[in-house]
Amino acid sequence: MDDSPDAPGLVAKHSCFHSPEPTKWEPEGSYADRSASVGSPCYEWTHSMGDIVTAITRAGLRIEFLHEFPYTTYKALPILEQGSDRYWWPAPSEPPFPLMFSIRATKS
């Protein structure tokens, strides 16, 4: 999603599928402090939920659960608002969508 401060709402900006080439971006601070000086570009590779689950099962692990959550622990997108529970949720005008997940796998 577009996480720039002037994003007009929930706007897809990058693919959610794996690519051999990383996404390069110039950070605007960190997740903890948007005004912090980071000083160097970041490179990230996207891994879809399918990539993650497939890697776990190929490693011989058994997935016990996969939970998705419509909130996150920091303001990852400009459309998020902090709730009374201290989590960051989409604004009421936006549809809910997964922002975090938890997965547990065990060795069989």
N, C-alpha and C positions, 0 to 999 in steps of 0.2 A: 504494500500500500504506500501511497505518497505520504511521507511523514514530515514534509516541509511545513513550516509554520503557516504558510499562506495557502495550504491545500483547501480547496473549496468544499470538502466533505470526504466521504469514503471513496477514494479514487485509486484504482489499480495502477501501479507504476512499473512493477517488475513482474516477471514470470514467477509462478510458484513451483515450477518444475526445474529439475536439475539441468545444469549446463556445464560443460567442461571448463568454460571460461568464468572466472570470478566476476562479481559485481564490484566495481571500484567506486568508492565514494569518499568525499571529504567530510569528516564528522563535524557536527556543530555541537561540540561539548560531548558529554557522556550521558548515559541514561540517568545518572544520579544528579548531574549538574550540566544543563545545556550551555551554560556560559563558560565552562571549563575549557582551557586550551589543550587540545589533544596533540596538534602539531604534525601529524602525518596521515596519509590516506589509509583507509581500511579496505581490505579485500575480503569478500564473503562469498561462499558457495551456498546455493540454495539446495536444500534436501526436502523433498516432498514427504508427506506422511507415508506414502507408499515406499519411498526409499528407506525410511527409518525402520518401518515394520519388516520389510524384506531383509534388511541387514541383520536385524535381531534374529529372525527365524533362520537365516542362512548360517548364523553363528551357532545354531543348535539350541537356542533358547526357546522357552515356551512363554508366550505372552499370557499373563494372568489378567491384566486389564489395560485399557486405554481410555483415559478420560480427557475430554476437551472442556475448556472453560471460556465463557464469554467475557472475561475480565483478565487483567494482568496486574503485575506488581509495580509498574511504573508507567508514566505517560508516554507510551510508545508512539502514539499518533495524536495529532492536534484535536481530533474529535472526541478524545476520551475525557471523561470527567471523573474526579475522585469521589467515591461514595462514602457514606458514613462508616463503612467497613474498612476504609483506607485502600481498597482496590480501585483500579481505574477501569471504568466501564464506558461503552459507547454512549454518546449523547442520546437522549430519548428519541430524537428525530432520526437516528440511524438504526438499521436492523442489527440484531445481535449476530456476532460471528466469532469463531474461535480465535482467541488471543494467546492461550497457553494450553499445554497438555501435560498429562503425567502418564507414564507408562511403567508397568512393572513386568519384568520377565525373569524367569528362573531357569537354571540349568536343569534339564531333565535327568 
